[in-house]
Amino acid sequence: MVFPLEQLVKYSENIYEITVAASRRAYQMSRIKDSAIEENDGKVVSLAAKQVFTNEVTFRIEEK
């Protein structure tokens, strides 16, 4: 899977927030050695970005 550029271009919210969410998701997936990474040829960042952009994984901003 290639990085989801179409979703990135169409995204109208805060791009920084979704970028951070995808980065953190990629980190989570790599830490737990998610089997989906191997199915995606080891491309964890593009897989995490796809999950975030397609709302398979959601994120929220926590106020301090």
C-alpha positions as CSV (number, residue, x, y, z in Angstrom):
1,M,0.0,0.0,0.0
2,V,1.2,3.5,-0.9
3,F,0.8,6.4,1.5
4,P,-2.8,7.6,1.2
5,L,-2.2,10.8,-0.7
6,E,-5.8,11.2,-1.9
7,Q,-7.1,11.3,1.6
8,L,-4.3,13.7,2.6
9,V,-5.2,16.1,-0.1
10,K,-8.9,16.0,0.7
11,Y,-8.4,16.3,4.5
12,S,-9.7,19.7,5.6
13,E,-9.0,19.6,9.4
14,N,-5.7,20.3,11.2
15,I,-3.0,18.5,9.2
16,Y,-0.6,18.6,12.1
17,E,-3.0,16.7,14.4
18,I,-3.6,13.9,12.0
19,T,0.1,13.7,11.1
20,V,0.9,13.3,14.8
21,A,-1.9,10.7,15.2
22,A,-0.5,8.7,12.3
23,S,3.0,8.8,13.7
24,R,1.9,7.7,17.1
25,R,-0.2,4.9,15.6
26,A,2.9,3.7,13.6
27,Y,4.9,3.7,16.8
28,Q,2.2,1.7,18.6
29,M,2.0,-0.8,15.8
30,S,5.8,-1.3,15.7
31,R,6.0,-1.7,19.4
32,I,3.4,-4.5,19.5
33,K,4.7,-6.0,16.3
34,D,1.3,-5.9,14.6
35,S,0.9,-8.7,12.0
36,A,-0.6,-6.2,9.6
37,I,2.8,-4.6,9.2
38,E,4.1,-7.8,7.4
39,E,1.0,-7.9,5.3
40,N,1.9,-4.4,4.2
41,D,5.5,-5.2,3.2
42,G,6.8,-3.7,6.4
43,K,5.5,-0.2,5.6
44,V,4.2,0.7,9.0
45,V,3.8,4.5,8.5
46,S,1.7,4.2,5.4
47,L,-0.4,1.5,7.1
48,A,-0.9,3.7,10.2
49,A,-1.8,6.7,8.0
50,K,-4.4,4.7,6.1
51,Q,-5.9,3.6,9.4
52,V,-6.2,7.1,10.7
53,F,-7.4,8.7,7.4
54,T,-10.1,6.0,6.9
55,N,-11.2,6.2,10.6
56,E,-10.3,2.6,11.2
57,V,-8.4,4.1,14.2
58,T,-9.6,7.3,15.8
59,F,-7.8,9.9,17.8
60,R,-8.6,12.7,20.2
61,I,-6.7,15.6,21.5
62,E,-6.3,15.6,25.3
63,E,-6.3,18.9,27.1
64,K,-3.7,19.3,29.9
